[in-house]
Structure formats: C-alpha cells, structure tokens
Amino acid sequence: MKRALVIQMLILGFKPRQMQNILEISAAMVSQFKANYAMADIKGLKLKYKASNRYLSGNK
C-alpha cells in the first residue's frame, strides 16, 4: 500500500522528506520504491516476498 502511495505522492509533487514524515518510512524506502517504479513501472511495486517452507508438517 505504501509503495503505491509513494508514487502517487511523487506525481502530486510531494518531497521525499514530506513522504517520509507522513507515511512513517525511511528515505531509503522512498528512493527504493521510486527506483523500482522507474525500472519496471507498476510491476516494480509488487512485493517479492515468498514464504519459506514449514519446518513442521501438519501431523506433528
């Protein structure tokens, strides 16, 4: 959600420092979201996290 808000706020003319304070995220995250969007458009904002396998099976 914050990824999309960062891009919207950039389009509306907000400064990174303002976004940092409003969204309570670091300046590095703002820069990262901006770079990902510039490189891959909307697909660059997609979360790339993949959960790991469970250590215990359902029987244990």
Secondary structure, DSSP 8 states (H G I E B T S, - for coil): -HHHHHHHHHHHT--HHHHHHHHT--HHHHHHHHHHHHHHGGGGGS--------SS-TT-
